[in-house]
Amino acid sequence: MSRTIAGVFAVLLVVSGVAGVALSPAAGQVADHEPTVNCSFPITVTDANGANVTVDERPERIVTLAPSASQVVWALGAQDRVVGMPVNQYTSYLNGSETKTNVVGEEGQPRVEVILSQNPDLVLAPNIISADAVEQLRDAGVTVYRFESASSVSAVVEKTRLTGRLLGSSETARNVSARTLATTEAYRNATAGEDRPTVFYAMGGGYTAGRQTFIGDVIDAAGGDNVASAANISGYGTINTEVVVNENPDWIVVSGESPIPSDPALSNTTAIQENQTVRVDANFISQPGPRVTEPLRTLATTFHPDAAADVTVDSSTVSAPICAVDATEPTTESPPETTTEPMTETTTDSATETTESTTTVETVTLNTNQTTDTTTQTTTATGPGFGIVAAIVALLGAGTIARRR
């Protein structure tokens, strides 16, 4: 296996709006009456494995198997009920995460015996967790819900809502998901009439995010045209440097401390010639959670500084399911965490980055040995992140690096 691949792990939160000009709601987002869903226990839902998963009552002992799931649980204010989770650099931003029991190994897969020792009422397993691991836990009598991968921001929103139902926190999930969707549509609308720059999202190792990925949807909502589309990339895959050169990206996006691509063939592109590179938080861009709106805001205000400078986010413009019955949520939940998005200018030549992958993984963390002498103007959201790390070793072995929900 290449030494450029550092490891594998997994993950999934929320951003507040900025003041300014109100935008009209996106088409199809507002309904005369809102749909209803069953929020009372027992709840039975079908998961990504095709299994009918029943949660009999409000779970009091929750285990999350990836940082992404942990992020959502914190966003819903249910962190006090978490007894096990990945405890690593990808969850260190979550207050109190260091006091939880670590339930995953170095490659992000479950430590089954440790999980069983926590006597969980419910285990949340994002798609980076193998189907075999899920079945092993189920065979031991554990209730496990395995999520699909996220192909768009709307899919991220649906994940948040579903998690709220499973935890008995539907109203909070409704508010969080509405804010995520309203923010996304606000920036999409704000940039809709602008000339769209071409954008290359450099994941490292030649990989990029194409159509049917939430990262691709973030680029689109920010008012950019993803050059991966020219290569007909759907999901996550490698892109030929010649295609990138021919598309001549106006902007190159990198995440975390990953280096700006140093391939000499890219030196004459507009992005490199004019130092038009933008750096976003590796965890926020690579994990399907509400915090994808933070790199979205960074990209939109970078690509379209005038149009996206003053945007009003109005969650009331979004139609969201409401509970069919009045299920009162306990008042013992910790309040959802709130965050700010510090914006700083940085330069870096470090080589770590987090990305997303296929039908079996949410994100893959790749380390590259690329270096660059280019000093770039970058915008970054600095704060600890939610990295989704995935079993890239298993993916490479199976030859499956590709698509995702």
N, C-alpha and C positions, 0 to 999 in steps of 0.2 A: 504494500500500500504506500502511496506517496507520502513523504514526510511533510508535504504542505498541508495535509489534512490533520488538524490538531485534535479533533475530538467531536463528541456528539452529545447534545443535550436538548432539552425541550421547554417550550413556553406558550402565555397570553396577557386595557384599562381605560382611561377617560380624560378628556381635556375640556376646559371651559372655553366659552366663546370670547371673542374680542369685540369691543364696542365699535359702533360705526353705522354704516348705511344698512337699513333693513332690506332683505332680499325677498322676492316672492318665492313661495314654496315650490319645490320641484314637482313636476307633473307626476300625478299618481301617488303623491305622498300624503295628501289630505283626503280623508273620507268623510262622508256625511255622518256615518256612525262607525264606531270602531269595532273590529272583530273581537270575539270573546274566546277565551281558552279556559280549560279546566285548571284551576290552581289549587284545588283542595286535594288532600291526600286521602286514599292512595292515588298516585299518579303512575300511569303506564305510558312509556314512550319507546319508540324504536330507535336503536342506535346505529352507528356506522357498520357494525357487524351484522345488522339485520336482526338483532335480538330484541325481544320485547322486555324492557327493563321496568320493573315496578318498584317504586319507592313508597313504602307503606305509611310512613309518617315523617315529619320534619326531622332530617338527619342532624344529630347532635355531635357526631364524631365523623369528620370529613377528612379524607385523604385526597390530595391532588398529586398527579403523577408527572406534571410538567409545569414550568414556570408560568406558562400562559394561563392554565387553569387557576393557578394560585392568584395571578393578577386579577382575574375576574372575581374570584371569591372575596378578595380584599376590596375591590371596587363595590361589591354588594354589601360590605360591612359585616361579613360573616367570618372574618378571620379568627375570632375567638373560638369557633367550632372546629378549626383545622387542627388535627393531631399529627398529621404527617404530610410532608411535601418535599420537593427538591430544595435542599439547603445549600446554596452555592452562589457564585457571583451573579447568576442570572435572577436571583430572587432577593438579593441583599437589600434592594431598594424598598422592600416591603417591611414596614415596621413590625418588629416582633418575629420575623421569619427565623431569626437565629435561635429562637427558643423552641422551635418545632423539631420533630424527629425527621431526620433525612431518610427518605424511603426509596431513593434511586441510586444506582451505581454510577461509575465514572462515565459510562456511555449513555446515561440517561434512561436506562431500562429499570423496571421495578425490582426492588429487593423484596421478594414475596414474603419471606419469613418475617421481615421487619414490619411489613404492612399488616400481616395477620396479627402481629403482637399488639397492634394499636386498636384492635376490635372496631374497625370502622363501620359506620352505618351506610356510608356511601363513598365510593371511589370514583373520582373524575379522571378519565384517561383521554387526553388529547390524542390525535391521530399518529403522533410519533411513537406511541406505545404499540408494540406488536400485538396482533390479534391473539397469538399464542399466549402471551403474558396475561392478557385479559381473561382468556378462557381458564388459565391456571388459577387465577384468583376466584373466578366464578365456581370452579370445581371445589374450591375450599369454602364455599358458602357465602362469598362476599358479593354485595350488590355493586356492580361496576357499570358505568355509562361511558362508552367510547364515542368520542366526537368525530365527525368527519373533518376533513381539511377545509379551509376557507378560500373560496375562489374570488371573493369580492368583499368590500366593506359591508355590504348588506348581509352577507353570510356571517361576518363577525358579529353583527348586530343580533342575528338570529341565535347565535351561540350564547350571547349574553342573556337574552330573554329566556332561553331554555334552561340555562344554569340557574336563573332566578326561580323558575318553577320547581326544579329539582331540590333546591335548598329551602323552599318556602319563603323566598324573598322576591316575589314577583313584582311588587310595586316599585321596589328600589331598582330592580333590573329594567323595568319599564322606563324609568327616568334616565338611567345611565345610557341605555341603548338609544333612547330618543335623542339625547344630547349628541351621541356619536353620529347618528344618521343626519341630524340637523346640521351639524358642523360640516360633515362631508358635502352635503347638498348645497350649503351656503357657499363654500369655496368653489364647488363645481359651477354654480350659477354665476358667481362673481367673475370667473375667468372664461365663461362660455363665449363671449363675444370678442375675445382677444386673439391675436395671432399666436399660434401654438408653437413653442420651441420644440425641437427634437431633443430627446432625453435618452441617455444611456445609463442604465443602473448597473454598475460594475460590482458584482458580488465577489469577484476573485476567482482564480482558477478558470477563467473563461466563462463562468456562469452568469446568467442574468435571469430576470423575472419577466415572463411574457404574458400573453392573454390568459384569462382564467386564473389569475392570482390576485390576492388582495393588494399586493405591492403594485402590480400593474394598474389596479383600480385607483390606488392612491395617486400615482403619477397622472392618470387621466383626470381625476378630480382636481388636481393642482393645475390643470391647464397645459399639460405637456403631452407630446406624442412619443410613445415608447418605441425606440428603434428596434426592439425585439420583434415588433409586429412585422417589420420588413423581412425578418428571417423566418416568419411563420412559426415562432416559438409559442407554444401553449404550455403553461405551467412553468417549470424551471428547467433550463437546459443551457447548453453551451452555445455561444454565438461566435461566428467566424469574424475575425478581426477585419477582414475585407468588407464584410457587410457593414460593420460599424463605420469604417472609413468612408464607404460610399454614401452612407446616410448622413455623415458629417454632423454629429450631434452638437447642438448649441450648448448643452449642459451635460456634464457627467456627474452622477450622484454616487457617493460612496457612504458607507456607514461606519460608525464607531471610529476606531483608529486605523482602519484599513487604508492602504496606500492608494494614491491616485495612480491609475494604470500608467505604466512606464513604457509600454510597447512603442518603439520608435515610429511604427506605422500610424499611430494616433497623433503624432506631434503636430501635424498640419490641420487637424480638425479645429473647428471654431472654438470648441470647449477648451482645448489646451492652449491654442494661440491667444485667447482672450482671458485665460485664467477663470473660466466659468465652470467652476466645480462647486458642489454643495455637499456638505457633510451632515448627515442626520444621525440621530441616536440609533445605534445598532439594534438594541432590544426593541425599541418602539416600532421601527420599520419592519422588523423581521418576525414579529409575533402578532397573531390575529386576535387582537384585543382592542378595546376602546382607545388605547393610547396611540393607535395609528393616526389619529387626528393631529397629533403633535408634529410628526414629520410632514404630514399633509400641509399644515399651516406653514411650516418652514419652506417647503417646496413652492407652494402657491405664492407666498410673499417674495420669494426669490425670483421665480419666473415672471411674475406679474406684480411688481411692487406697488404700482398705482391702483390697479383694479382690486387687489386683494388686501390692501392696507387697512381698510375700514370695513369690516364685515360684521354684521349682526347675526348671531345664532339664536334662532327662536325654536325651541323644542316643541312648541305647541303646533307648529306646522306639520309635524310628523304624526301620522296615524300609527298607533301601536295597539296590540291586543290588550284587552283588559280581562280581568278574571270574571268568569261566568258566575261565580258565587263570591260573596264577601268573605274572604279568608283574611282574618286579622293577623298581621305579622307581629311576632314578639317584639317587645321594645328593649330586649336585652342585647340586641346587636350593637356592635361597635359602629360608629358612624363611618361611612365610606371615606377613604382617604382622599384628600384634595391635594393637587400639586400645581406648581407653576412651571412654566417652561422657560428657563433661562436661555437667552440667546447670546452666544459669544462668537467671536472670530478666533479661529484656531488654525494652525498648520501642524501637520503630523507626517511622519514617515514610518509610523508603526505598522505592524502587519497583521492585525487581528480583525476579523469581521464576522458578523452573524448574518445568515441568510436563511431562506426557507426552501423546502424541497417538495417531495412527491406525494403520491397517494398514501404513503405510509408515514410521512413525516410532516410536521408543520414547518420547521425551519432547520437548516443545517448550518453549523458554525464551521467556517473554513478559515484556516490561517494560510496566508501566502507569503512567499519570500520576495514578493515584488518590492522594489525600492524606487524612489523617484527623487529627482533633483528639482522638481517643479515646486515652487512656492505658490500656494493657492489661497485664494480668498474663499473661506468656508463659513458656513453657518451651521451651528450645532446646538442640539438640545442636550445639555450636560447632565445631569442627574443620573442616578443609578437606573439600570434598565431591566426589562423583563426579557431576557434572551431565551428564545426557544432553541434548544439544541437537539439535534436529531442524530439517529444512528446512521451516520454517513458510511461507516464501515460496513454495516449490514447492507446498506443501499448499494454501495459499490460492488460488494460481493454478489449481490443479486442482480446487478445491472439495471437497477430500477430508477435511477435518478430521473425524475420527470414531472408528473402532473400532480395537482393537488386541488382541494376544494376551496 
